[in-house]
Amino acid sequence: MTNFQIERTRILLIDDDDDARDLATLTLKEYMLSCASNFDEGLRLAKEENFKLFILDSRLLDRSGVELCRAIRKFDAQTPILFYSGAAFERDIEEALRAGAQAYLTKPTTPTELRQEIARLISYAPKTPP
């Protein structure tokens, strides 16, 4: 047996719902998932650590996911952003994409659909840290 570890892809999930974070943790075991429960914590982690993907909820208790997306884009223009939200109105989706997100999945979705979208976005992520 060799003495190396395969580094798992790092993802940051920002969602204020405990159950959503728990479900994502179970669903995305193959990734190194970090979670934040609010805007400020999510922004701090996004600035301090290198992630291959950000997953944002559209509506957070303290501010909106779109505001967070814009804040992330001010210092990181390359890392893909996926909105994963129960907000299914066309205006929510359009606003998220205009703010800099690459994709928008509406909850609920199957674990397979979520993993497929994450894999697609990660394949386009920058190869070096931003």
Buried (B, 14 or more C-beta within 10 A) or exposed (E): EEEEEEEEBBBBBBBBBEEBBEBBEEBBEEBBBBBBBBBEBBBEBBEEEEBBBBBBBBBBEEBBBBBBBEBBBEEBEEBBBBBBBEBEEEEBBEBBBEBBBBBBBBBEEEEEEBBEBBEEBBEEBEEEEE
